[in-house]
Amino acid sequence: MTPMTTGNSSRADANRRRILDVALAELLRDPDASMDQIARAAGVVRRTVYGHFPSREALISTLVDGAVAALTDADAGAREGVRDPAEAVARSVLAVWEIADRYRLLVGLAQRTVTVQGIRERLAPLRANKIRVLEQGLKEGVFSSPLPAPALAYVHEQLLFAVTEAVNDGLLPAEEAGRSATVTVLTAAGMPASTATALVARVSA
């Protein structure tokens, strides 16, 4: 590969990364953002965006794939070697919170299901892991809920989304949000607030 080709490739990669970063921000701000809007926000012409992504759906699909991979890796890494279901949930939520923008994108698009079909299906393995942990916790009496584990997992997803929106609206300081969200998820599963708060303080220390 010649130096010129290498330079062109590096520039193209940088443009692609910038378009994806800007598209994530724009879609979080406006889920109906057009390719024109994304191009303007990225400071490139529309043709450049289409050069990397042949359609809006292809662009969003790439973002979704990256978000699902990031969330799956964060969840798996946080729970690795953890046997206590409450601690597993706490570590998972804290890890996912670090990439909350991607979580918001996925949930927002899944709720709309306008441009990309199957987002919920892509999240199915991640949700299945969460359900297994919740089932274990309910069976062991660590959690107590009138909801079965699959429904409780859905409630947890919506809680996290709601807390991110509360941060965006200035109702909750961003620096407190991760711990607050984790305690909220645990209490929603039936843990006493004092126990959940102590657990979150320990695992996030």
N, C-alpha and C positions, 0 to 999 in steps of 0.2 A: 504494500500500500504506500503510495507516494505521500509526501508531507502535505500536499494540497488536498488529497483525498481525505487524509486523516483530519485535517482542519475542517473540511466541509462536514465530515461525519460528526465531529465534536460539536460544531455549531448547530447541526440538525438535532443532535441529542439534547443540547441545551435548550433549543427552541421547543422541543417536544415536552421536556420537563416543565418549562415555564408555562406552556399552554395548559398542561394538566394541573399545575398548582393554581393558576388563575381560574381555570374552569371549576375546580373544587370550590374556591371562594365565591365565584359568581353563582353557582348552583345552590350553595348554601344560602346566599342572599335572595336568589330568585330561582326556584326550581324550573321555571319556564324560560330561563335565559337562552337566547338563541346563539347560533354560531357567530353571527355578526357581533353580538354583545361580547362574547368571549374573546373574539379576535381584537376588538377595540380595547378591551381591558388588558389584553396581553401585549398590546402595542405592535401587532402584526396585521397584515392584510388577511382577508378571509381565505384567500387561496393558500396561504401558508398553513392555516389550521386544517383545511381540507387535504393538504398534502400529507399531513400526518394521520388524519382521521377522516375517512371518506364520508362519514355522516355524523350527525349529532348523536345518534344511538351508539355508534362505534366509539365515540369519545366517552360517553357516559359509561358504556360497558367496560372500557379500560379503567375508568375510575372505580367502578364497582368491584372489578377483579382485584385491584390493588387494595381497596378498603377491606374486602373480605379476607384477603391474605394477611393483612396487617392485624386485623382483629383476631383471626384464628391463631396466629403466631403469639400474640400478646396473651390470649386466654390460655393456650397450652403451656407457654413458658411460666406463667404465673401459678398454674395449678400443679406443675411437675413436682412429684414427690410429696404432695400435700394430701394427707388422708382425711383430716377433719373437714367435713363438708362446709361448715361455716367459714373456716379459714380459707378454703378453696374459693368460695364465692367472694369473700372479701378481697383476696389477692387478685382474682379475675377482674372484679369491677374497678379496682384501683389501676390495674394495668390498662384496661380498656379506656379508662378516663383519660389516660395520657394521649390517646389518639381520638378524642371525643369528636373532633370535626368529621372524621370519616364515619363514625357511628351515626352522627346526625344526618349525613348525606344518605346513608343506606336506609335509615328509618324513614326519612322524609320521602325518598323516592319510592320506597316500598308502600308507603301509605297512599301515594298518588297513583302508582302503577300506570303512568301515562306513556312514558317513553321506553322504559325497559321492563320487559316481562321477566318473571322468574327470580326477582331479587330475593324473595322469601325462600325460594328453593336453594339459592346459592348459600343462604345463611343456615340452611337446615343442619349441616354437620355441627356448626357452632352451637346452635340451639339444642341439638340432641345431647351434646356434652353437658350443657347447662341443666337440662332436664334430668340427666342421670345423677348429677350432684345434688339437685334438689330432692329427687326421689330418695337418695341415700339419707339426706338430712331429715326428711319427713319420717322415714322408717326408723331412724335411730332416735327420734324425738328431739333432735337439735333444732329443727324447725317445726312450727305448728301453724297450719293454715287450713281453712275450709276448702281451699282450691287445690285441685290435683296439680302435680308438678308441671305438666305442659301449660296449663293456664297461668300458673305462678310465674313461669319463665316469660310468658308474654307480658304479664304485669311488670316484671322487672325491666324488660326492654322499654316499655312506655315510661316508666319512672325515670330511667336514665335520660331519655329524650326530653322529658319535662324539665329535669334539673338543668340540662344544657340551655334550654330556652329561658329558664329563670335567670341564669347567669347573663345571657344575652340581653335580657330586659333590665338588668341592673338590680335584680331582687336578691342576688346572692353573690358575695365576693368570690371571684374566680379562684383565689388561693384556698378557699375553704370548700370549694365545690366537690372535689374528689372524695374527701373524707365524708362530707355530708351525704353525698349520693350513695356511698357504700353503706353507711349506717341506715339510710332510708331503705335500701334494698333488703338489708338483713332484718330490719324491723317489720317490713312488709311480709317477710317469710315467717314471722311470729317470734323472733328473738326479742327479749326485753331490751329496751333502748340502752340501759346502762351496760348490759353485757356486750351488745353490739358496739357501743362506743369504745369500750375497753379493748375489744378485739381489734378494731380498726386502728386504734392508737398503737397497739403492739406491732401489728404487721406492717404499718407504714412508718415505723420509727427508723 
